[in-house]
Amino acid sequence: MSDPSSTSTAETLARLHALEGVPSALASARDGIDAVLRDRGLRRTSPEQTAESLLRGAHASAALEGSTSDLGVVRAGGGDEVAAAAVRVSTELLGLAPVLRRSPLQALARLHTLAGAGSVDADRLGRPRDAEAAQRLRVVADMLASDAPALLVAAVVHGQLLAAAPFASHNGVVARATERLVLVARGVDEKSLVVPEAGHLALRPGYERTSAALKDDAANAVHQWLLYSAEAFAAGTEASPVVSP
């Protein structure tokens, strides 16, 4: 994904949102989220459902990162290192919503510190790999602070973090956690009942194909990523504990 720092954040996001099919795809995904949370969720949700959603998300994110631990093992507190990293992130995720709004770079650093604990040298936790990575993180932070539509920001930031791989490890876990956190912080899904990570796992071939295109900076890669992301948000909505207990 090309570095968009040469134009303003608002201009970049507006241009991306205007790509053919993107506004309607993201609006449809948002309508689906709103319908589930309003009609089947908000009046009867519980902290246990939020915890289950976060656990499902951690398992799915870990699987996309190469974990072979199944959901039952992760639910029981076991699993491999990647699963443990994703679970650590999930346990603090909701508490980072106000940090994301106030200081996006601090929130991103904390996500990597949680994910990389025990597998990365302490002086590399939460720190960009190099000057270029630091600049890409500043671009992501500007996007997180923007007033652009929430699903657009969530998808673009997710893609930016995957493509830039700004940290020493666990960039996928951080990217997917950030996407979920945007939905919480922007009020789309304050109780974090949608499971976007499970949506990506369900659509894994599309996820891997479109994210690889972003990393290669292929033609139309961002356009295809945004259209794919709308599908993944819909799939993540269907994976919510309020839909599939």
N, C-alpha and C positions, 0 to 999 in steps of 0.2 A: 504494500500500500504506500503510495507516494507520500512523502512528507508535505503536508498542506500548509506549512508555516509561511510560505511565500504570499499567501492571501490571508485575509482576516478569518477568524474562526466562524463568525456569523456568515460570511460569504461562502465559505467552504460548505458548511452544513446546509445552507439554503440551496446551494447548487446540487448537493447530493439528494436533498429531499425532493427536488424538482425532476429527478431522473424518471424516465417513463415507467409507470406502474408502481413506483415506490410509494407515493402518497396513499393510493388506494390500498395497497398491500398492508402497509403499516396501520392504516385506519381500521381495516378489517381485523387485524390482529388485536388492536386495542379494544375494539368493540367486543371481541370474544372474551378478552380478559375481564372487561367490565361486566359483561353479562354473567359470567361464572361467579365473580366475587359478589355481585349484587344479588343475583337470584338464588344461588346455591351456597353462598359462603358467608357473607358478613353477619347474618343474623344468628348463625349457629357454629361459628368457628371457635376453636379452642387453642390454647398454647401447645397442646399435644399435636395438633394438625400442623402448626407452624414448625415444630420440631421435626415432624415427619417429613415435611417438605424440604427442610434444610438437609436432613439426612439423605433423602433421595437425591438431592442436588449434589451433595458431596460425593456420593457413590458414583453418580453419572460422570461428574467432572473427573474423578480419579480414573474411571474406565477410559475416558477419552485421552487421558495422559499416560495410559499404558498399564494401569492397575489390572490385576486379574482377580481381585477379591470380590466375591459376590455380595449382594445386598444384605443377606442374612448374617454373614460374618461381620460386615461393617456395623450392622445394627447391634450386634452383640459386643461391640467394642474391639473387635479384632481387625485383621486386614494387613496388607503390606504397607510399606513406607509411603507410597503415593496416596493410598486411601487415608492413612493417618494424617497426612498433610492437609488433604481436602477437608477432613473432619475438623481439624484445628481451625481452619479458616471459617468453616460454617458456624462454629460455636461463638465466634466474636462478630460475625458479619453484621447483625442487626444493630449492634452498638456502634458500628462505624458509620451509620447513615448520617448523623449530624456532622461527623468529621468530614465526610465526603462533600457535604454542602459548604462547610466552612473552609476546609483546607484539603483539596483533592490530592495533592502530592503526599500529604501526611497519611491519608487513608490508603493510597496505593503502597506506600512504604510499609505500612502496618500489615497489609495483606501479604506482601512478600515475606516479611519477617515471620509471620505465622506459618506460611507454607514451607519456607526454607529452613526453619529451625531444626537443628540436628544434622542437616545434610549440607549446609553451606557455612563457610567460615563466618564468624560473627561480624567481622568488619565488612562483609559483602551483603549482609541481610538488609533489605529495604533500600539498597543503593543501586543506582543505574550502573550498567557495565562500563560505560565510557561516556565521553562528551556527547556523541551522537545520540546515545540512548537517553541521556539526560534531556536533550532537546526534544526528543520524541515524547518523553513524559510531560514536558511542559505543554506541548501541543494537546496531549490527552487531557491535562488538567484544565486547559482553557475550554475544551469541549464540555467537560463535566460541569463547568461553571456557566455554561451558556443557557439561553432561554429556548433553545430548539426543542422540538417534540421529544418526549422522553424515550420512546422506543427507537427513534432515530439515533439519539445520543448513545443509548445503551448498545445498539448494534455497531455503530461506528467506532466507539471506544473499544469494544470487544475486538473488533477487527484490527484496530491500530495496535493493541497490545500483543495480539498474536503475531502480526507482521513484524513489529519492531523487536519483540523478545527483549525488552529492556533490562531485565534482571538476570542474575546468574543462574537461575533455575526456576522451575514451576511457573513459567510464564502463562501456560494454558490455564492452570488453576486460578491464577490471579485474574486473567482476562475474563473467565466465566464468572468468577465471584464479583468482579466489578460490574458486569452486565446485570446480574441479579440485584446488586446494591443500588444501581441507578433506579431500578423499578421501585425499590423501597423508598429511597430518598426523594424521588419525584412524586410520590403519592399514588403511583399506578397500582402498587400492591404493597401497602404499608405493612401488612401482616406476613408478607413473604410466603404466600400460599401457592403461587405459580412456581413451576420447576423448570426454568429455561434450560438448565443443564441436561435434564432428561429429554427435552425436546431435541437438543443437539445429538444426544446419544441415539435416539430413535431414528434420526435422519443422518446417521454417521457418514455414509458415503458422500452426501451433499456437503456436510460440514467439512470433511477433509478435503474435498475437491475445491470448494470455494475459498477455504482458508489458505490452501496451498497457492491458489492463484493470487491471493493478496500478497503473500510472501514473495512471489515472483514478480509482482507488480505488472501482472498481465493486463492486456487491454480489456476494458469493461469489467475488471475484477470486482471493483467496489459496487457497481450496479448489481452484479449477480449476487454478491454477498448480502446486500440489503434485501433483495427479493427472497433469497434463501432465509434470511433472519426472520422475516415476517412469517414464513412457514414454521420455523422453529419456535417462535413465540406461541403460535397456535398449538403446536404439539406439546409445548411445555405447560400450557394451560390445561390440556387434557390429562396431563400427568399429575395434576394437583391432587392432594389428598381429599379435597372437597368434591372432586369428580370421581376419583378412583381410590376409595378408601383402602 
